Each structure stands twice: as C-alpha cells, then as structure tokens.
C-alpha cells in the first residue's frame, strides 16, 4: 500500500496541475497516521493483566 502513495500523489499533482491539493491531502492523511502511532507506541505488553503459567 505504501508504494501507491507516490503514484497517487503524482497522479493528483498531474490532475490538479499544482502542489496545493496534493500537499493538503498529505496533511489530511497525517492526522490518522499520528493517531495510529500514538496508539501503537503505548507502553503495553501482550501478556499484561493475564496470569501466565509456563
């Protein structure tokens, strides 16, 4: 999926003939990406809160 980013950005640039809309799209995609990073970087472990007996 990440490989489609540059192609999509280039297609959006070609369609709009400018960088304004593509940069706004990148800024809009930054918000959910930051939220996902915050959630992924929480100090948690898979087995937290469960009793694990080997």
Helices and strands as residue ranges (DSSP letters): H 3-16, H 20-40
